[in-house]
Amino acid sequence: MCQPLTKAIETGRAGSEDRERKRWAMLEADIGHFVEGGYVTEDLLKQLKPAKFEHWELRSRKPRPSLRVFGRFAMPDVFVGTHVVRRDELGGMWSARFEQEKLVCEEIWAEAGLPSAPFTDAPHFRYERYITDNARQRIAVPS
């Protein structure tokens, strides 16, 4: 995690309202699910479009309003969260605020001294190349 994300989690955990503390506890649980090797789909970790810019979001959907952790992959299975934003503050996909947060992600990534080019699976951008174990882009029932 980059410093802005760590600080936001610490602040949220220390909040005065029980509902707010629960929201941040759920975010930590969602992050823990990924870190501990739980089954991952794009319901939890989704690559944002266009894929060539390597922006991802970890989606902590409950309770509402949900939280979105922006970040990138430094290498396969190593997702680095840069910062977190409440989903209701982002507007729709492709909104100016959503696009701005992608740029903030790049700035924080660079400030943290991470590789100038994040890990990429260009030109294919296959989900299973980023999360190599226990992951599938979409839940599928075997035929």
Contacts in CASP RR format, 6 or more apart in sequence:
PFRMAT RR
TARGET T0000
AUTHOR 0000-0000-0000
METHOD contacts of the structure
MODEL  1
MCQPLTKAIETGRAGSEDRERKRWAMLEADIGHFVEGGYVTEDLLKQLKP
AKFEHWELRSRKPRPSLRVFGRFAMPDVFVGTHVVRRDELGGMWSARFEQ
EKLVCEEIWAEAGLPSAPFTDAPHFRYERYITDNARQRIAVPS
1 9 0 8 1.000
1 80 0 8 1.000
1 81 0 8 1.000
2 80 0 8 1.000
2 81 0 8 1.000
2 82 0 8 1.000
2 83 0 8 1.000
2 108 0 8 1.000
2 109 0 8 1.000
2 111 0 8 1.000
2 112 0 8 1.000
3 108 0 8 1.000
3 112 0 8 1.000
4 82 0 8 1.000
4 83 0 8 1.000
4 84 0 8 1.000
4 108 0 8 1.000
5 69 0 8 1.000
5 81 0 8 1.000
5 82 0 8 1.000
5 83 0 8 1.000
5 84 0 8 1.000
8 83 0 8 1.000
8 84 0 8 1.000
9 24 0 8 1.000
9 27 0 8 1.000
9 28 0 8 1.000
9 84 0 8 1.000
12 20 0 8 1.000
12 21 0 8 1.000
12 23 0 8 1.000
12 24 0 8 1.000
13 21 0 8 1.000
13 24 0 8 1.000
13 25 0 8 1.000
13 28 0 8 1.000
15 21 0 8 1.000
15 24 0 8 1.000
19 63 0 8 1.000
22 63 0 8 1.000
23 60 0 8 1.000
23 63 0 8 1.000
23 67 0 8 1.000
24 67 0 8 1.000
26 60 0 8 1.000
26 62 0 8 1.000
26 63 0 8 1.000
27 60 0 8 1.000
27 67 0 8 1.000
27 69 0 8 1.000
27 84 0 8 1.000
30 44 0 8 1.000
30 58 0 8 1.000
30 59 0 8 1.000
30 60 0 8 1.000
31 58 0 8 1.000
31 60 0 8 1.000
31 69 0 8 1.000
33 40 0 8 1.000
33 44 0 8 1.000
34 40 0 8 1.000
34 44 0 8 1.000
34 45 0 8 1.000
34 58 0 8 1.000
34 79 0 8 1.000
34 131 0 8 1.000
37 133 0 8 1.000
37 134 0 8 1.000
38 134 0 8 1.000
39 134 0 8 1.000
39 135 0 8 1.000
39 136 0 8 1.000
40 131 0 8 1.000
40 134 0 8 1.000
40 135 0 8 1.000
40 136 0 8 1.000
41 135 0 8 1.000
41 136 0 8 1.000
41 137 0 8 1.000
41 138 0 8 1.000
41 139 0 8 1.000
42 127 0 8 1.000
42 137 0 8 1.000
42 138 0 8 1.000
43 59 0 8 1.000
43 61 0 8 1.000
43 139 0 8 1.000
44 58 0 8 1.000
44 59 0 8 1.000
45 56 0 8 1.000
45 57 0 8 1.000
45 58 0 8 1.000
45 59 0 8 1.000
45 79 0 8 1.000
45 131 0 8 1.000
46 56 0 8 1.000
46 57 0 8 1.000
46 59 0 8 1.000
47 54 0 8 1.000
47 55 0 8 1.000
47 56 0 8 1.000
47 125 0 8 1.000
47 127 0 8 1.000
47 130 0 8 1.000
48 55 0 8 1.000
48 56 0 8 1.000
48 57 0 8 1.000
48 102 0 8 1.000
51 125 0 8 1.000
52 120 0 8 1.000
52 122 0 8 1.000
52 125 0 8 1.000
53 102 0 8 1.000
54 72 0 8 1.000
54 73 0 8 1.000
54 118 0 8 1.000
54 119 0 8 1.000
54 120 0 8 1.000
55 70 0 8 1.000
55 71 0 8 1.000
55 72 0 8 1.000
55 102 0 8 1.000
55 105 0 8 1.000
55 106 0 8 1.000
56 70 0 8 1.000
56 71 0 8 1.000
56 72 0 8 1.000
56 73 0 8 1.000
56 79 0 8 1.000
56 130 0 8 1.000
57 68 0 8 1.000
57 69 0 8 1.000
57 70 0 8 1.000
57 71 0 8 1.000
58 68 0 8 1.000
58 69 0 8 1.000
58 71 0 8 1.000
58 79 0 8 1.000
58 81 0 8 1.000
59 66 0 8 1.000
59 68 0 8 1.000
60 66 0 8 1.000
60 67 0 8 1.000
60 68 0 8 1.000
60 69 0 8 1.000
64 88 0 8 1.000
65 86 0 8 1.000
65 87 0 8 1.000
65 88 0 8 1.000
65 89 0 8 1.000
66 86 0 8 1.000
66 87 0 8 1.000
67 84 0 8 1.000
67 85 0 8 1.000
67 86 0 8 1.000
67 87 0 8 1.000
68 84 0 8 1.000
68 85 0 8 1.000
68 86 0 8 1.000
68 87 0 8 1.000
68 90 0 8 1.000
68 101 0 8 1.000
69 81 0 8 1.000
69 82 0 8 1.000
69 83 0 8 1.000
69 84 0 8 1.000
70 81 0 8 1.000
70 82 0 8 1.000
70 83 0 8 1.000
70 84 0 8 1.000
70 85 0 8 1.000
70 101 0 8 1.000
70 102 0 8 1.000
70 104 0 8 1.000
70 105 0 8 1.000
71 79 0 8 1.000
71 80 0 8 1.000
71 81 0 8 1.000
71 82 0 8 1.000
71 83 0 8 1.000
71 105 0 8 1.000
71 109 0 8 1.000
72 79 0 8 1.000
72 80 0 8 1.000
72 81 0 8 1.000
72 82 0 8 1.000
72 105 0 8 1.000
72 109 0 8 1.000
72 114 0 8 1.000
72 118 0 8 1.000
72 119 0 8 1.000
73 79 0 8 1.000
73 80 0 8 1.000
73 118 0 8 1.000
73 119 0 8 1.000
73 130 0 8 1.000
74 80 0 8 1.000
74 114 0 8 1.000
74 115 0 8 1.000
74 118 0 8 1.000
74 119 0 8 1.000
75 119 0 8 1.000
76 119 0 8 1.000
76 129 0 8 1.000
76 130 0 8 1.000
76 131 0 8 1.000
76 132 0 8 1.000
77 130 0 8 1.000
77 131 0 8 1.000
77 132 0 8 1.000
77 133 0 8 1.000
78 119 0 8 1.000
79 130 0 8 1.000
79 131 0 8 1.000
80 109 0 8 1.000
80 112 0 8 1.000
80 114 0 8 1.000
82 104 0 8 1.000
82 105 0 8 1.000
82 108 0 8 1.000
82 109 0 8 1.000
82 112 0 8 1.000
83 101 0 8 1.000
83 104 0 8 1.000
83 105 0 8 1.000
83 108 0 8 1.000
85 101 0 8 1.000
89 97 0 8 1.000
90 97 0 8 1.000
90 98 0 8 1.000
90 101 0 8 1.000
91 97 0 8 1.000
91 98 0 8 1.000
92 98 0 8 1.000
109 118 0 8 1.000
110 116 0 8 1.000
119 130 0 8 1.000
121 129 0 8 1.000
121 130 0 8 1.000
127 135 0 8 1.000
127 136 0 8 1.000
127 137 0 8 1.000
128 135 0 8 1.000
128 136 0 8 1.000
128 137 0 8 1.000
END
